[in-house]
Amino acid sequence: MAETLILRAEDGLPPDVRTLLHGSPPEGVWYLPSHPRYSNPFRFAAAVSLVVLIAVTVLFLITVFTATRFRSEGFTITLGLVLFSAGIHWLCRRGKAKAVRLEADLKEGRVRHGLWITPEHVLVHDLDEGIRCMRRSDISKTHIYHSGRPPMDLLVLTLTNRQTIRILVNGLDGWAGQAEQLRSEVEERLFAKQGEN
């Protein structure tokens, strides 16, 4: 198996690259911002799971008050349903809270998305694939991939070990429909000599 040249965890990024995710880029760093639209399906899931939990709890209470023994099958089954529903609701609420924090971070600019080209690294951060960081020297070529369904343009960076990084062109602010121009700009910066960047 080929060595991976892509760093995907924020903790594993070099310190100077990690700071790019949370603040304005310093001089010498080319940054194309992205402002993704984030949907929070956990809002709906938390509401539905709460309704189910309440309904199952009511059913459990009815079973408890009508059962003559607490070892009956009805008691055991409804207790299991209550515990299962409570677990699902807890997971949905936890997911909702995490998503709300992410929405706030995006809105306030505490977490940034986009494409950065530094003198030594390329960093890509989006909602689809998360964080991807690689050394500029490991990038061998670029090309545009035109996807048919749904129609979209992807800027593809191919690394020396044949791994690829895909960047949604329309996801970058102001670059919708300009895939070839983006590729030219990126190549100009990627393959420029270190002193020229």
C-alpha positions as CSV (number, residue, x, y, z in Angstrom):
1,M,0.0,0.0,0.0
2,A,1.3,3.4,-0.9
3,E,2.3,5.9,1.8
4,T,-0.4,8.4,2.5
5,L,0.6,12.0,1.8
6,I,-2.6,13.6,3.0
7,L,-3.1,14.8,6.6
8,R,-6.8,14.6,7.6
9,A,-6.9,15.4,11.3
10,E,-6.6,18.9,12.7
11,D,-4.3,17.7,15.5
12,G,-1.9,16.2,13.0
13,L,-1.4,19.5,11.0
14,P,1.7,21.5,11.2
15,P,1.1,24.4,13.7
16,D,1.4,27.2,11.1
17,V,-1.2,25.4,8.9
18,R,-3.6,24.6,11.8
19,T,-3.9,28.3,12.7
20,L,-5.3,28.9,9.2
21,L,-8.5,27.1,10.1
22,H,-9.3,29.6,12.8
23,G,-8.0,33.0,11.8
24,S,-7.1,35.3,8.9
25,P,-4.3,34.0,6.7
26,P,-0.9,35.7,7.1
27,E,0.9,37.4,4.2
28,G,2.3,34.9,1.7
29,V,-0.7,32.6,2.0
30,W,-3.2,32.5,-0.8
31,Y,-6.7,31.9,0.5
32,L,-10.0,31.2,-1.4
33,P,-12.8,31.2,1.2
34,S,-15.8,29.0,1.1
35,H,-19.1,29.6,3.0
36,P,-20.9,26.3,3.0
37,R,-24.6,26.1,3.7
38,Y,-25.0,23.7,6.6
39,S,-28.2,21.8,7.2
40,N,-28.9,20.4,10.6
41,P,-31.1,17.2,10.3
42,F,-30.7,16.6,14.0
43,R,-33.2,19.3,14.8
44,F,-35.9,17.3,13.2
45,A,-34.6,14.0,14.5
46,A,-34.4,15.3,18.1
47,A,-38.0,16.5,17.9
48,V,-39.3,13.2,16.5
49,S,-37.3,11.1,18.9
50,L,-38.7,13.2,21.8
51,V,-42.3,12.5,20.6
52,V,-41.5,8.8,20.3
53,L,-39.9,8.7,23.8
54,I,-43.0,10.4,25.4
55,A,-45.4,8.0,23.6
56,V,-43.4,4.9,24.7
57,T,-43.1,6.3,28.2
58,V,-46.9,6.7,28.4
59,L,-47.4,3.2,27.1
60,F,-44.9,1.9,29.7
61,L,-46.8,3.7,32.5
62,I,-50.1,2.3,31.4
63,T,-48.5,-1.2,31.4
64,V,-47.0,-0.7,34.9
65,F,-50.4,0.4,36.3
66,T,-52.4,-2.4,34.6
67,A,-49.9,-5.2,35.1
68,T,-50.4,-7.5,38.0
69,R,-46.7,-8.5,38.2
70,F,-43.6,-6.6,37.2
71,R,-42.1,-9.7,35.6
72,S,-44.7,-9.8,32.9
73,E,-43.7,-9.7,29.2
74,G,-45.5,-6.4,28.6
75,F,-43.5,-4.7,31.4
76,T,-40.2,-6.0,30.1
77,I,-41.0,-5.1,26.4
78,T,-42.2,-1.6,27.2
79,L,-39.3,-1.0,29.5
80,G,-36.9,-2.0,26.7
81,L,-38.7,0.3,24.3
82,V,-38.4,3.2,26.8
83,L,-34.6,2.6,27.3
84,F,-34.1,2.2,23.5
85,S,-36.0,5.4,22.7
86,A,-34.2,7.3,25.5
87,G,-30.9,6.2,24.0
88,I,-31.9,7.3,20.5
89,H,-33.2,10.7,21.8
90,W,-29.9,11.2,23.7
91,L,-27.9,10.6,20.5
92,C,-30.1,12.9,18.5
93,R,-29.8,15.7,21.1
94,R,-26.1,15.3,21.2
95,G,-25.9,15.5,17.4
96,K,-28.1,18.5,17.4
97,A,-25.9,20.3,20.0
98,K,-22.8,19.5,18.0
99,A,-24.4,20.8,14.8
100,V,-25.6,24.0,16.5
101,R,-22.0,24.7,17.7
102,L,-20.7,24.1,14.2
103,E,-23.3,26.5,12.8
104,A,-22.3,29.2,15.3
105,D,-18.6,28.6,14.6
106,L,-19.3,29.0,10.8
107,K,-21.4,32.1,11.3
108,E,-18.9,33.8,13.7
109,G,-15.8,32.8,11.5
110,R,-14.2,30.7,14.3
111,V,-13.9,27.9,11.8
112,R,-12.9,28.7,8.2
113,H,-13.5,26.7,5.1
114,G,-11.8,27.0,1.7
115,L,-8.5,26.5,-0.1
116,W,-5.2,27.7,1.2
117,I,-1.8,27.6,-0.6
118,T,1.1,28.4,1.8
119,P,4.8,28.4,0.8
120,E,5.0,24.7,1.8
121,H,1.5,23.2,2.1
122,V,-1.9,23.1,0.5
123,L,-4.9,22.9,2.8
124,V,-8.5,22.2,1.8
125,H,-11.4,22.3,4.3
126,D,-15.0,21.6,3.3
127,L,-18.1,20.0,4.8
128,D,-18.0,17.0,2.4
129,E,-14.5,15.5,3.1
130,G,-13.3,17.6,6.0
131,I,-9.6,18.6,6.3
132,R,-7.0,17.6,3.7
133,C,-3.5,18.9,3.9
134,M,-0.5,18.0,1.7
135,R,2.9,19.3,0.9
136,R,3.1,21.4,-2.2
137,S,6.1,19.3,-3.4
138,D,3.9,16.2,-3.3
139,I,1.5,17.6,-5.9
140,S,2.4,16.4,-9.4
141,K,-0.5,17.7,-11.6
142,T,-3.9,19.2,-11.7
143,H,-7.0,18.8,-13.9
144,I,-10.7,19.6,-14.0
145,Y,-13.2,16.8,-13.7
146,H,-16.6,17.6,-15.1
147,S,-19.2,15.5,-13.3
148,G,-22.4,14.7,-15.2
149,R,-25.0,14.1,-12.5
150,P,-25.4,16.4,-10.8
151,P,-23.4,18.7,-13.0
152,M,-20.4,20.1,-11.2
153,D,-16.8,20.9,-11.8
154,L,-14.1,19.5,-9.5
155,L,-10.5,20.7,-9.4
156,V,-8.4,17.6,-8.9
157,L,-4.9,17.7,-7.4
158,T,-3.0,14.5,-8.1
159,L,-0.2,13.6,-5.7
160,T,3.1,11.8,-6.6
161,N,1.7,8.6,-5.1
162,R,-1.5,8.9,-7.3
163,Q,-3.8,9.9,-4.4
164,T,-6.2,12.7,-5.4
165,I,-7.8,15.6,-3.7
166,R,-11.1,16.9,-5.1
167,I,-12.2,20.5,-4.7
168,L,-15.7,21.6,-5.6
169,V,-15.2,24.7,-7.8
170,N,-18.7,26.1,-7.1
171,G,-18.1,25.7,-3.4
172,L,-15.4,28.4,-3.4
173,D,-16.8,31.9,-3.1
174,G,-16.8,33.7,-6.5
175,W,-15.5,30.8,-8.6
176,A,-18.8,29.2,-9.8
177,G,-18.5,28.4,-13.5
178,Q,-14.8,29.3,-13.7
179,A,-13.1,26.0,-13.3
180,E,-10.4,26.5,-15.9
181,Q,-9.5,30.0,-14.5
182,L,-9.3,28.5,-11.0
183,R,-7.0,25.7,-12.3
184,S,-4.7,28.3,-14.0
185,E,-4.5,30.4,-10.8
186,V,-3.9,27.4,-8.6
187,E,-1.2,26.0,-11.0
188,E,0.5,29.3,-11.2
189,R,0.8,29.4,-7.4
190,L,1.5,25.7,-6.9
191,F,4.3,25.3,-9.3
192,A,5.9,28.7,-8.8
193,K,9.4,28.7,-7.4
194,Q,9.4,29.2,-3.6
195,G,10.9,32.7,-3.8
196,E,8.2,33.9,-6.3
197,N,5.1,32.8,-4.2
